[in-house]
Amino acid sequence: MDFLDALTVAIGTYRVFPDPVQILPLHSWVFFDEFIRDETLHETKFAGAEYNWDIEYKTGSTVNWRGYGAIRNPTLGQFNVAAGIKLICSDMEVAYGEKDMNYTKPSSDPKVIAGSMTRLIQRRRANVAMRYWEGHEAQAFGLPVLTGEAQKWHGVPYHIVPITGAQVTAGTASGAQQGQHADGFSTWCGIDLSDSTYAGLRNWNASWDSTAADAVDPGSTENRERLARMFLALNFQGPEDFVQVQQIAQYRRMRLCTDTHVYLKMGAAAQKQNDNLGSDLMTHMGVEFGKTAGGQVICNGIPVRRVEALDTADATNRGYNPLYCLNLNHWRLIKQDGRWRKRRPPASNAVNQPDAVVEYEDNEFTIAPVDPQKAGGVISYVAAA
């Protein structure tokens, strides 16, 4: 039986690429898992390579106080601004060689051959799918690449910008809503956040109180205060107990992501606390805190998650030893209509690789906050400049 014919029959009897949800129990994806698990966080783009949406940038009260019968003088103003972000294409590919026929039972019956190849197809697809989504998880903490052949979508550091050395020198190291745009970019999603008109869209950031990056101690009194300032600025309300983190989407979508150094330091600080106070770092810090579960490091009732990608120092785009506070309730996965998990049937390149067959799954999407100020904040060590 011809290799392509045999494989086509085998693939036709087996399901498509593994659903990402099926892979979640096998991996701990800190950022990407919620977008895979919950499609209510998805938005669909129906045409064009860029997704556009309106953001209300005006902050403060809009109450007009007046006496009874007073003349009203309404102000007609536009308080929305258009944002735009590019969708990025990617694909996963699974290749099979003619020698893979060795996995089949000798038979002229296509169904027998298909049945014996099913295990090979299942294993190979699963391995490729895991590596594919792991690559997207790593990109979640990187900057976009918007030109050339290998383009990448906008990660968290593009949207949640760290404090700069100039801001530290200016005296705002303890925290403020001052993140404008990532290094190398003049706007955020087409909006110039250096313009004070759009100050209401800037993300919150701060610098760790430390003499050097390798001396950062998140458990110090000053740094706990900066953590508390970030939670309060983001209205980051903790759950009543740990069960709510697992069962209620509002709390499950809250993320505290950091590198190994900060994660271990926070764990050490929690261990030193009085057992009667529990292991929540935010106890008596003026914000709500929840109960803990197991041996996890908890801060404001939310588990602290170590992200391997953050162990790679990036002083410019993330600062040293970053801790991101992310509220995924204000983020969306934006996908192109008809280009989300689009499967292509197996095909052979008869000219260059006549003994190989490849099948693809295409995706065109990006992930972005609908409002960067509500989406999160970051504390990292940045020296004064």
Secondary structure, 3 states (H helix, E strand, C coil): CCHHHHHHHHHHCCCCCCCHHHHHHHCCCCCCHHHHHCHHHEEEECCCCEEEEEEECCCCCCCCCCCCCCCCCCCCCCCEEEEEEECEEEEEEEEEEHHHHHHCCCCCCHHHHHHHHHHHHHHHHHHHHHHHHHHHHHHCCCCCECCCCCCECCCHHHHCCCCCHHHHHCCCCCCEEEECCCCCCCCECCECCCCHHHHHHCEEEEECCCCCHHHCCCCCHHHHHHHHHHHHHCCCCCCCCHHHHHHCHHHHCEEEEECHHHHHHHHHHHHHCCHHHCCECCCCCCCCCCCCCCCCCEECCEEEEECHHHHCCCCCCCCEEEEEEEEHHHEEEEEECCCCCEEEEEEEECCCEEEEEEEEEEEEEEEEECCHHHHEEEEEECCCC
